Structure formats: C-alpha cells, structure tokens
C-alpha cells in the first residue's frame, strides 16, 4: 500500500503479523496485498455491520493517546473478525497477478473452487466473531435498535444446532 492516508485508516497497519495468530499465512507474505485486502474487509465486511463511527473508534491515531476503555475492548473484539475477513478477501482478490503477458496464475496454485470454498469458510468464521462485536456494542449503548449497528446484515454460514437431531422416516 503506497498511500499513507489509506494506511492511516487501517485498524491494524501490521495486519499480516496479527493474521499469523488466526489464519494460515506465511510470515513472509506480501504485506502490500494483505493491507489492500484488509482495507476492503474493513470497509465492506465490518463497516456495513457496525457502522463507520465504530470502525473509527478502533483505529489508533498517532496524534492522539492510545485507545483506552471501551474503544480498546471494541478493537480487541474486532481484530479476529478483521483477520478472517482479510484472509477471505486475500483468497478472493489475489488468486493470480497481472503481468506484461496478461493475467497469470501460479502453476502450483490450487483449483479456484477450493480457494473459493476456503474464502467462504473464513468469511463464515469472521461473521461468527462479528456477532460478539455486535453484542458488545448493543450492551455498551444499551440501545439494541442503534441504526449504526445492524446485526441483521450478518449472514452466518455456520449454524450451531443444539439438542438431538431426529430423522424423519417415510
């Protein structure tokens, strides 16, 4: 990422290092691509659910003091979701590269179906973490109907079923 203004908008400027704790990436990954995927994940996947103001609360600004209190708690809850959404965006956005010869995919690259499946699984995990963020924000404000926070926009692909499953017989 060459634009310092975009980098200043990131919740985690060193997102690649944080992702090592959550997802399977190489430590020597191209951090430019990771930051690009992170800004997309932050703006599209997270901001649409918790709102721009709450995303802004998670960003550390050099001219201000460190985040404290509720903002720090919010940031800690957002980081796992951000890491998984960023991973999903990496898989979706960068399966190949543009070169002088056109669009190329590495010969060792996996099938696009496998990549898409892994990206969707990662996004589903991120959405599960995002439920905790929405719950935190609703409790913090005491306002379950806050228009900036819309948990209904989470489309969980992982569903937890409790109890005993029964099978109908014909």
N, C-alpha and C positions, 0 to 999 in steps of 0.2 A: 504494500500500500504506500503510494508515494505522496498522497495528500495528507498533510499534517492535521488539517481540520477534521477529516474523516477519522483519523486515528484518535483524535481527542474525544470523539463521540462514542468510542468503544467502551463497553462496561469493563472489559479486560483487554488492555492493549497487548499483553503477552498471553493471549488465549491459547496458543499452541502448548505452552507449558502447563496450563491448567487442564487442558484436554487429556494429557497423558495420564492423569489420575482417574479419568472417567471412561475414555474410549481407547481403542487400539490404534494408535497412530505412532509413527516413527518419530523419535526425538529430533531428527534432522529434517523434518518436513519443511517444505517451502512456506515460511510464515506469512508471506505476502498473500498466498492463496487462502490460508487459514483466516487471516484478518478480513479478507474480502468476503468470505463465506460467513464470518461472524457478524459483519455489519448487516448483511442480508437477513440472517437469522434473527438478529436483534430487532430490526425494523419490521420485518414481515411476520415472523412467528411469535415473538414475545410482545412487541408493542401493540399488535392488534388485540391481544387479550388483556393486558394490564394497563395500557394507555401510555402515551408519550411522557406524561409527567412522572409516572412511577419508574419508567426506564431511566429518565433523567436523574432520579434520586440515587440510582445505582452507580452512576458514573463519578469517579473521583476526578476532581478538578485540581490541577497543580496550584492555582492561585488561592485555593481555599484550604481549610484544615481537613484532616482525614474525616471520612464518614464515621458517624457515631450513632449510637442508639438504634432507633427503628430503621434508619436507612441502611445501616450495616447489616442488620438482621435480614432485611429485604434482599440486599445484594447477595448474601450467603445462600439464600433460598433460590435466587435466580441463576446463580452460576452453574449448577448441574444441568438445568434446563438449557441454558445457553450453550454449554459444551455439547450436549447431544443434538440440539438443533443445528449447531455449526457443523458437526460431523455429518449430519444428514445432508446439509447444503453442500458440503465438500463433495460428497459422493454424487450428488445430482448435478452440480455445476461443473465439475472438473474431471470428467471421465477421459478426456483427451486434451490435446493442445493444438492451437493454431500455429502453423509454421509457414515458411515460404512456400512449401509444397502443398499447403492446404491443411485440413483437419486430420490429425493423426491420432491413433490410439495405440498405446504401447502394446507390443506383441504379447507381453506377459499379463496384460490387463484381463480381468475376469469378464465373463458374459454380462451384458448390460442388465439382464433380468436379475442376476444375482446382486448386482450393485444396487438396483432399484429396490429390491427386497430388503437389503441391509439398510438403505437410506430410510425406508418406511419404518422399519423396526426401531431405528434410532430416533426418528421423529415421535414414534409412539411412546418411547421411554421418556423423552423430553416432555411430552404432554402430561405424563403422569407426575413428573416433578413440578410442572406448572400448576397443577391442581393445588399443591401445597402453597405456592405463591399467592394464588387467588384466595385461598382460605385465610392466609396471613393478612392480606390486605383488607378483607371483609371484617375480620376481627379487629384489626387496628383502627379502622374508621368507625366501626360499629354501624356501618351503612352497607347492608347487603345489596342494596339497589344502586350502588355507585355506578354511574354511566361510563366512567373511565375503565372500570374493571368489569370485564364481561366473560365470566367463566363458561358461558354457553358457547363461546367460539372455540372451545377446546373440543376436538373430535377424537376422543380416545379410541385407539385401535386395540388397546389391551384392555380386556374386560375381566374383572375378577368375579368369579361366581362362588358363592358360599353354599354351604349345605351339601346335600346329597343329590347327585344327578340321577334322574329317573329316565328310563327309555320306554317310550310307548310301544305297544305291540299291536299289530293289526290282526 
